[in-house]
Amino acid sequence: MALNSKYSLILASNSPRRKELLGWVDIPFTIQGSDVEEVSDATDPVEVALDIAKLKGESVWDVLIDVEVLNPLIVASDTLVELRGKIYGKPSSVDDARMMLQELSGNWHKVVTSVYLKGMINNDAVSKSFAVVTKVKFADIGEDILEPYLNSGESMDKAGAYGIQGKGLTFVEAIEGSYSNVVGFPLNEFIGQLKDFLGCGPDETNWRDRFRC
């Protein structure tokens, strides 16, 4: 990419949490959600998350290339929860959410968020992936806390059936690692990875100028 050519940053997600977090980077972006089937043949949770983020990113990339969006840079992401080798995505029902939270209750688990970047560098389509893992410890979740949470509906669109940024914070006893990663987007790590993707030097301060308003 020529230095005077600016990217159109595209968030390949309809998640309001990722929209909010990416907004804190102070880069203009638009949203193009992906409806690709989120499946992976991998068994390792990090590899699963990386696979799914790539699927989302590639599906949106294909759409935007077809409609000739000017110089797109795709940001796709996926979050999952893992406990003792079992992977938890979004619950399919309230009963499924209850089961997830009962299994996570009283235990340390891992939250894995992957990010997939794709854009044109020197006229070549280039991609980059990374994943961040955070450990979260739940207290024992009593029925007096669990049932009102399930009734709130908050659990239904979140990996592991909880959101740390909402009422699910009442479950959390301890956290080791990135808080924003648990919310659904590892913000600090993303900034470093994005600057590296752009080829920014360590002292470059105007990297936000690479993006089209």
C-alpha positions in Angstrom: 0.0 0.0 0.0 1.3 3.4 -0.9 1.8 5.7 2.2 -0.8 8.1 0.9 -3.4 5.4 0.4 -5.8 5.1 3.3 -7.6 2.0 4.5 -11.3 1.5 5.0 -11.4 -0.3 8.3 -14.2 -2.8 8.5 -15.3 -4.6 11.7 -16.6 -8.0 10.6 -18.9 -8.3 13.6 -22.3 -7.3 14.8 -21.3 -7.5 18.4 -22.1 -4.3 20.3 -19.3 -5.0 22.7 -16.7 -5.2 19.9 -18.1 -2.1 18.3 -17.8 -0.2 21.6 -14.2 -1.5 22.3 -12.9 -0.8 18.8 -14.4 2.7 19.0 -12.1 3.4 21.9 -9.1 3.2 19.5 -10.2 6.4 17.9 -10.1 5.0 14.3 -13.0 5.5 11.9 -14.6 2.2 10.9 -17.8 0.6 9.5 -19.5 -2.6 10.3 -20.1 -5.6 8.0 -21.3 -8.6 9.9 -20.6 -12.2 8.8 -23.3 -14.9 8.6 -20.8 -17.7 7.9 -21.3 -21.0 9.7 -18.9 -21.0 12.7 -17.3 -24.4 12.6 -13.8 -25.7 13.0 -12.2 -29.2 12.8 -9.6 -28.1 15.4 -9.8 -29.3 19.0 -7.4 -26.9 20.7 -9.5 -23.8 21.9 -7.0 -21.3 20.5 -6.9 -23.0 17.1 -10.7 -23.2 17.1 -11.0 -19.4 17.8 -8.4 -18.6 15.2 -10.2 -20.8 12.6 -13.6 -19.1 13.2 -12.2 -15.6 13.2 -10.6 -16.4 9.8 -13.8 -17.8 8.5 -15.6 -14.6 9.5 -13.0 -12.4 8.1 -12.7 -14.2 4.8 -16.4 -14.2 4.2 -16.6 -10.4 4.7 -13.5 -9.9 2.6 -15.1 -11.7 -0.3 -18.2 -9.6 -0.1 -16.3 -6.3 0.1 -14.0 -7.2 -2.8 -17.0 -8.1 -4.9 -18.7 -4.7 -4.2 -15.3 -2.9 -4.7 -15.0 -1.2 -1.3 -12.0 1.1 -1.5 -8.9 -0.5 0.1 -10.7 -2.5 2.9 -8.9 -3.7 6.1 -10.9 -6.4 7.7 -11.0 -7.0 11.5 -12.7 -10.2 12.5 -12.8 -11.8 15.9 -14.2 -14.8 17.9 -14.5 -15.5 21.6 -14.9 -18.8 23.3 -14.7 -20.2 26.9 -12.8 -23.4 27.8 -12.9 -25.5 31.0 -10.9 -28.7 31.3 -10.8 -29.2 27.5 -14.5 -28.5 27.0 -15.3 -25.5 24.7 -18.3 -23.3 25.4 -19.7 -21.0 22.7 -23.0 -19.2 22.9 -25.8 -21.1 24.6 -28.7 -22.4 22.5 -31.3 -22.0 25.2 -31.8 -20.9 28.8 -31.3 -24.5 29.9 -28.1 -24.7 28.0 -26.9 -21.4 29.6 -27.8 -22.7 33.1 -25.8 -25.9 32.4 -22.8 -23.8 31.3 -22.8 -21.6 34.3 -23.3 -24.5 36.7 -20.2 -26.2 35.2 -18.2 -23.0 35.4 -19.3 -22.3 39.0 -16.5 -22.4 41.5 -13.8 -23.0 38.8 -11.0 -21.3 36.9 -11.7 -21.2 33.2 -10.1 -19.7 30.1 -11.5 -17.1 27.8 -9.9 -17.1 24.3 -10.4 -14.3 21.9 -8.9 -14.4 18.4 -8.5 -11.6 15.9 -8.0 -11.9 12.2 -6.7 -8.9 10.1 -6.7 -8.8 6.3 -5.8 -6.0 3.9 -3.7 -5.1 0.9 0.0 -4.5 1.4 2.0 -3.5 -1.7 -0.8 -4.8 -3.9 -0.9 -8.2 -2.2 -3.6 -9.5 0.1 -2.0 -10.1 3.5 -3.5 -11.5 6.6 -2.5 -11.8 10.2 -4.0 -13.7 13.2 -3.4 -13.7 16.9 -5.2 -14.9 20.0 -5.2 -13.8 23.7 -6.0 -16.0 26.6 -7.4 -14.7 30.0 -8.0 -16.9 33.1 -11.2 -16.2 35.0 -12.2 -17.6 38.4 -15.9 -17.9 39.2 -17.2 -18.0 42.8 -19.8 -20.7 43.6 -22.9 -19.4 41.9 -26.0 -19.9 44.1 -29.5 -20.3 42.8 -30.4 -16.9 44.2 -27.9 -15.3 41.8 -28.1 -17.7 38.9 -31.9 -17.7 38.2 -32.3 -13.9 38.1 -29.3 -13.7 35.8 -30.8 -16.2 33.4 -34.2 -14.4 33.6 -32.5 -11.2 32.5 -31.7 -12.7 29.1 -28.1 -11.4 29.3 -26.6 -14.9 28.9 -28.0 -15.7 25.5 -25.6 -14.0 23.1 -22.3 -14.6 25.0 -19.7 -17.3 25.0 -19.9 -19.3 28.2 -23.3 -17.7 28.9 -22.0 -14.6 30.7 -20.7 -11.1 30.1 -18.1 -9.8 32.5 -19.1 -6.2 31.6 -22.7 -6.8 32.8 -24.5 -8.7 35.5 -22.2 -11.6 35.0 -19.5 -9.7 36.9 -21.3 -10.9 40.0 -19.9 -14.4 39.4 -16.3 -13.3 39.0 -13.9 -13.9 41.9 -10.6 -13.3 40.1 -9.1 -12.6 36.7 -5.6 -13.1 35.3 -4.9 -11.2 32.1 -6.7 -8.9 29.8 -10.1 -7.7 30.9 -11.1 -6.4 27.5 -10.3 -9.9 26.1 -13.1 -11.3 28.4 -15.5 -8.6 27.1 -14.8 -9.9 23.6 -11.9 -7.9 22.1 -8.3 -7.7 23.4 -7.9 -4.0 22.9 -4.3 -3.4 24.0 -3.0 -6.3 22.1 -5.0 -5.3 19.0 -3.4 -1.9 18.9 0.1 -3.4 18.9 -0.8 -6.0 16.3 -2.5 -3.5 14.1 0.6 -1.2 14.2 2.8 -4.1 13.3 0.4 -5.1 10.4 0.7 -1.5 9.1 4.5 -1.6 9.3 4.6 1.2 11.8 7.9 2.0 13.4 8.2 2.0 17.2 8.2 5.8 17.4 5.5 6.4 14.8 2.6 8.4 16.3 0.5 9.2 13.3 -0.6 5.6 12.5 -4.2 6.5 12.8 -3.8 8.7 9.8 -3.6 5.5 7.7 -7.5 5.2 7.9 -10.1 6.8 5.8 -12.8 8.8 7.6 
